[in-house]
Amino acid sequence: MKHVYILRSIPYPDQKYIGITANIDARLKEHNAGNVLHTSKFMPWALVTYTTFFDDQKAFEFEKYLKSHSGRAFASKRLL
């Protein structure tokens, strides 16, 4: 089971991060502890939304879609 998630930086609300994990709580703690290079300069982070997939392949496909141009537009309009 995988979770595709979107984070928003609290001090820099225009900064968003899309990721995938098996443990959403532990992963958010890693982001907020500064253990993720890409997100450490914009912490702390708040969880905006996540979607759980029982099919790992579908989760990876959805994450890839959200990181695409049309996926970012979808997320901005429907998820953020």
Secondary structure, DSSP 8 states (H G I E B T S, - for coil): -EEEEEEEESSSTT-EEEEEES-HHHHHHHHHTT-STTTGGG-SEEEEEEEEESSHHHHHHHHHHHTSHHHHHHIIIII-
